[in-house]
């Protein structure tokens, strides 16, 4: 790293340090220093979009595939237009670095009537709005820029949620002398705690079960543990199902795939296999109304819920668990179940899926 960088150059170097080489957005006057710095760097690419909401959704999609994304808009109308997409990324556990070009910090202290504001002299109102759908929210200053850039990006990496970085025009090009080097971590600080002991408990429960079933879900993608989940399923020869939001997260032509589970809505055969199981291992599926057939799903008492940020097992709750290492540790302890061929009820699911939207209101009345 150079011995001196501007604040916005340092921010771009931080993005590249986590393998981010594209920024989605729409140019705007308060964001011009950011736009110019991106365009002047040959190792990062500006992806101009038709509007800010479009840019936010593009960043959302990029984060789903790449693991993290960057979004840049101008202050006020630009960031408000993008905020709906950022909220969607928050709900979907997607780390998006939301960078907003702001009026100069000196100007924002005057309370003057400035374009892109509400005309009330308040310049922090939009950052406060964004705070409701981001896990970290900061406006950079001369004194905090390098520390806060690292802190926000680290927060996005470990929480898998969007963060907001406001960059005032007069701060963007301030020179940082001897800026801090980057040391980003991709897991929560205490994520390795109790992995072996927890893996032993979960594997013991699975080994004792006569009819275990695995449910696979979105957290496997969010926390980069899909390969480990599939290895666990194949090594132990366990059947697995999905719910609607997680459909096809693992190839549905897999011989261990039994079909779609959605409570009382569809697939009676899959429902019976899941609800009569003596050990459901839920790997990252969320129990939303859409996923559970308007909450008509009935989970066995011994369901083990394994998420990227927690594990719920019997009366125990473990937070900050490293998901991929945990699944690897469980796999090493599970006894394989040879010579079992599982039925697949996918055809029934495809047929009845057509009726789903008509049936869900009825299920709400029955639940």
Residue pairs with C-beta under 8 A, 6 or more apart in sequence:
1 13
1 179
1 181
1 182
3 177
3 178
4 175
4 176
4 177
4 178
4 179
5 13
5 175
5 176
5 179
6 37
6 172
6 173
6 174
6 175
6 176
7 140
7 145
7 146
7 149
7 167
7 171
7 172
7 173
7 174
7 176
8 33
8 34
8 37
8 167
8 172
8 173
9 37
9 41
10 145
10 146
10 149
10 176
10 179
11 34
11 99
11 149
11 165
11 167
12 37
12 38
12 41
12 44
13 182
14 149
14 150
14 153
14 182
15 21
15 23
15 44
15 70
15 97
15 153
16 43
16 44
17 182
17 184
18 68
18 153
18 157
18 184
19 66
20 44
20 66
20 68
20 69
20 70
20 97
21 43
21 44
21 45
22 44
22 45
22 47
22 62
22 69
22 70
23 38
23 44
23 45
23 46
23 47
23 70
23 71
23 72
23 99
24 47
24 49
24 55
24 56
24 58
24 59
24 62
24 69
24 70
24 71
24 72
25 31
25 35
25 46
25 47
25 48
25 49
25 52
25 55
25 71
25 72
25 73
26 48
26 49
26 50
26 51
26 52
26 55
26 73
26 74
26 78
27 35
27 48
27 74
28 73
28 74
28 75
28 78
28 101
29 74
29 101
30 74
30 75
30 101
30 102
30 103
30 116
30 169
31 72
31 73
31 74
31 75
31 78
31 100
31 101
31 167
32 101
32 169
33 101
33 167
33 169
33 172
33 173
34 72
34 99
34 101
34 167
34 172
35 46
35 72
35 101
37 172
38 44
38 45
38 46
38 72
39 46
47 55
47 58
49 55
49 58
51 81
52 73
52 78
52 79
52 81
52 82
53 81
53 82
53 84
53 85
55 71
55 72
55 73
55 82
55 85
56 71
56 82
56 83
56 84
56 85
56 86
56 88
56 89
56 96
57 85
57 88
59 69
59 70
59 71
59 85
59 89
59 96
60 69
60 85
60 88
60 89
60 92
60 94
60 96
62 69
63 69
63 89
63 94
63 95
63 96
64 92
64 94
64 221
67 95
67 224
68 95
68 96
68 97
68 156
68 157
69 94
69 95
69 96
69 97
70 96
70 97
70 99
71 82
71 85
71 86
71 96
71 97
71 98
71 99
72 99
72 100
72 101
73 79
73 81
73 82
73 98
73 99
73 100
73 101
74 100
74 101
74 116
75 100
75 101
75 102
75 103
75 116
75 126
75 166
76 115
76 116
76 117
76 126
77 116
78 100
78 116
79 98
79 100
79 126
79 130
80 126
80 129
82 98
83 129
83 130
83 133
86 96
86 98
86 130
86 133
86 134
86 162
87 133
89 95
89 96
89 161
89 162
90 133
90 134
90 135
90 161
90 162
92 218
92 222
93 160
93 161
93 218
93 219
93 222
93 308
94 160
94 161
94 162
94 222
95 156
95 157
95 159
95 160
95 161
95 162
95 163
96 156
96 162
96 163
97 152
97 153
97 156
97 162
97 163
97 165
98 130
98 134
98 162
98 163
98 164
98 165
99 165
99 167
100 126
100 127
100 130
100 164
100 165
100 166
100 167
101 167
101 169
101 172
102 108
102 123
102 139
102 166
102 167
102 168
102 169
103 114
103 116
103 123
103 168
103 169
104 168
104 169
104 170
104 171
105 139
105 141
105 168
105 170
105 171
106 170
107 114
107 170
108 123
108 124
108 168
111 121
112 121
113 119
113 121
114 123
117 123
118 125
124 139
127 137
127 139
127 164
127 166
130 137
130 164
131 137
131 164
133 162
134 161
134 162
134 163
134 164
135 155
135 156
135 159
135 161
135 162
135 163
136 151
136 152
136 155
136 156
136 163
136 164
137 163
137 164
138 144
138 148
138 151
138 152
138 164
138 165
138 166
139 166
139 168
140 148
140 149
140 165
140 166
140 167
140 168
140 171
141 168
141 171
142 171
142 174
145 171
145 174
145 176
146 176
146 179
146 180
147 180
148 165
149 165
150 180
150 182
150 184
152 163
152 164
152 165
153 163
153 184
154 184
154 185
155 161
155 163
156 162
156 163
157 184
157 185
157 186
158 185
158 186
158 187
158 188
158 189
159 309
160 222
160 223
160 308
160 309
187 322
188 309
188 320
188 322
189 320
190 320
191 320
191 321
191 322
192 322
192 325
193 320
193 321
194 318
194 321
195 321
195 322
195 325
195 326
195 329
196 329
198 311
198 313
198 318
198 321
198 326
199 326
199 329
199 330
199 332
199 333
200 333
201 313
202 281
202 304
202 306
202 311
202 313
202 330
203 330
203 333
203 334
204 333
205 279
205 302
205 304
205 313
206 212
206 236
206 238
206 279
206 281
206 330
206 334
207 333
207 334
207 335
208 279
209 277
209 278
209 279
209 302
210 278
211 273
211 276
211 277
211 278
211 279
212 238
212 239
212 277
212 278
212 279
212 280
212 281
213 238
213 239
213 240
213 241
213 258
213 273
213 274
213 277
213 279
213 280
213 281
214 229
214 232
214 233
214 238
214 239
214 240
214 241
214 280
214 281
214 282
214 283
215 240
215 241
215 242
215 243
215 261
215 274
215 280
215 281
215 282
215 283
215 285
216 229
216 233
216 240
216 241
216 242
216 246
216 249
216 250
216 283
216 284
216 285
217 242
217 243
217 245
217 246
217 249
217 282
217 283
217 284
217 285
217 286
218 245
218 246
218 249
218 284
218 285
218 286
219 225
219 283
219 284
219 285
219 286
219 307
219 308
219 323
220 226
220 229
220 249
220 283
220 284
220 323
221 249
221 284
222 284
222 308
223 284
223 308
223 323
223 324
224 324
225 283
225 284
225 308
225 323
225 324
225 327
226 249
226 250
228 323
228 324
228 327
228 328
228 331
229 250
229 283
229 284
229 327
230 250
230 254
231 327
231 328
231 331
232 238
232 327
232 330
232 331
232 334
233 240
233 250
233 254
233 256
234 256
235 331
235 334
235 336
236 331
236 334
236 335
236 336
236 337
237 256
237 336
237 337
237 338
237 340
238 256
238 281
238 337
239 256
239 257
239 258
239 273
239 342
240 250
240 254
240 256
240 257
240 258
241 257
241 258
241 259
241 260
241 261
241 270
241 273
241 274
242 248
242 249
242 250
242 252
242 257
242 260
242 261
242 285
243 260
243 261
243 262
243 285
243 291
243 292
244 260
244 262
244 290
244 291
244 356
245 285
245 286
245 288
245 290
245 291
246 284
246 285
246 291
247 260
250 257
251 257
252 346
255 341
255 342
255 344
256 342
257 342
257 344
257 346
258 270
258 273
258 342
258 343
258 344
258 345
259 267
259 269
259 270
259 344
259 345
259 346
259 348
259 349
260 266
260 267
260 270
260 345
260 346
260 349
260 353
261 267
261 270
261 271
261 274
261 297
262 291
262 292
262 293
262 297
262 356
263 271
263 292
263 293
263 294
263 295
263 296
263 297
263 298
263 363
264 271
264 293
264 296
264 363
264 366
264 367
265 293
265 294
265 296
265 352
265 356
265 359
265 360
265 363
266 293
266 348
266 349
266 352
266 353
266 355
266 356
266 359
267 345
267 348
267 349
267 352
269 343
269 345
269 348
270 345
270 349
274 280
275 297
275 298
275 299
275 300
276 300
277 300
278 300
278 302
279 300
279 302
279 303
279 304
280 299
280 300
280 302
280 303
280 304
281 303
281 304
281 306
282 303
282 304
282 305
282 306
283 306
283 327
284 306
284 307
284 308
284 323
285 291
287 295
287 297
287 299
289 295
291 297
293 360
293 363
294 360
294 363
294 364
294 367
295 367
296 363
296 366
296 367
302 314
304 311
304 312
304 313
305 311
305 312
305 313
306 321
306 323
306 326
306 327
307 323
308 321
308 323
309 319
309 320
309 321
310 317
310 318
310 319
310 320
310 321
311 317
311 318
311 321
311 326
